Amino acid sequence: MCKQLANIILFHRKRSGLTQLQLAEMAGVGKNMVYELENGKQSVQLNNLLRILKVLNIELTFQGPLRDVFLKEYPDADC
């Protein structure tokens, strides 16, 4: 995981007034997971990352050269 994402998570958690433990409990993950994410751990389970981002109301947007073509072929895609 990039350090930029780690900083985004840390920033949003602090601005939300949450401790690492509170965020972990709300997301259904361990406190160590939040700590590791905020410190830029390189490998995390995607489902755990998505849980934390959901609690913080952070949306991921996937970009790529074929994104528009993909969305035309799969208009109901949730990404």
C-alpha positions in Angstrom: 0.0 0.0 0.0 1.3 3.4 -0.8 2.1 6.0 1.9 -0.4 8.4 0.4 -3.2 6.0 1.2 -1.9 5.5 4.7 -1.9 9.3 5.2 -5.4 9.6 3.8 -6.7 6.9 6.3 -4.9 8.6 9.2 -6.1 12.0 8.3 -9.8 10.9 8.0 -9.7 8.9 11.2 -8.3 11.8 13.2 -10.7 14.3 11.6 -13.5 11.9 12.4 -12.4 12.0 16.1 -11.9 8.2 16.1 -9.2 6.2 17.9 -7.6 3.3 16.1 -9.6 1.0 18.4 -12.9 2.7 17.6 -12.3 2.6 13.9 -11.3 -1.1 14.1 -14.4 -2.0 16.0 -16.6 -0.1 13.6 -15.0 -1.8 10.6 -14.9 -5.2 12.2 -11.2 -5.6 12.0 -8.4 -5.8 14.5 -6.7 -2.7 16.0 -3.4 -3.9 14.5 -4.9 -3.7 11.0 -5.7 0.0 11.4 -2.2 0.6 12.9 -0.6 -1.3 10.0 -2.6 0.6 7.3 -1.7 3.9 8.8 1.9 3.0 8.8 1.9 1.9 5.1 2.0 -1.8 5.4 2.5 -3.2 1.9 0.2 -6.2 2.0 -3.3 -6.1 3.4 -6.4 -8.1 2.6 -8.6 -6.0 0.3 -11.8 -6.8 2.2 -10.2 -5.3 5.4 -9.1 -2.2 3.6 -12.5 -1.8 2.1 -14.2 -2.1 5.5 -12.1 0.6 6.9 -12.6 2.9 3.9 -16.3 2.4 4.2 -16.4 3.5 7.8 -14.4 6.6 7.0 -16.7 7.3 4.0 -13.7 7.1 1.6 -14.5 6.0 -2.0 -12.0 4.3 -4.2 -12.1 5.1 -7.9 -10.5 2.7 -10.4 -8.9 4.4 -13.4 -7.4 2.8 -16.5 -7.2 3.3 -20.2 -10.2 1.0 -20.8 -12.4 2.1 -17.9 -14.9 3.9 -20.2 -15.1 0.9 -22.5 -15.6 -1.4 -19.6 -18.4 0.7 -18.1 -20.2 0.8 -21.5 -20.1 -3.0 -21.7 -20.9 -3.5 -18.0 -23.2 -0.5 -17.1 -24.2 -2.2 -13.8 -20.6 -2.6 -12.7 -20.2 -1.4 -9.1 -16.7 0.2 -9.4 
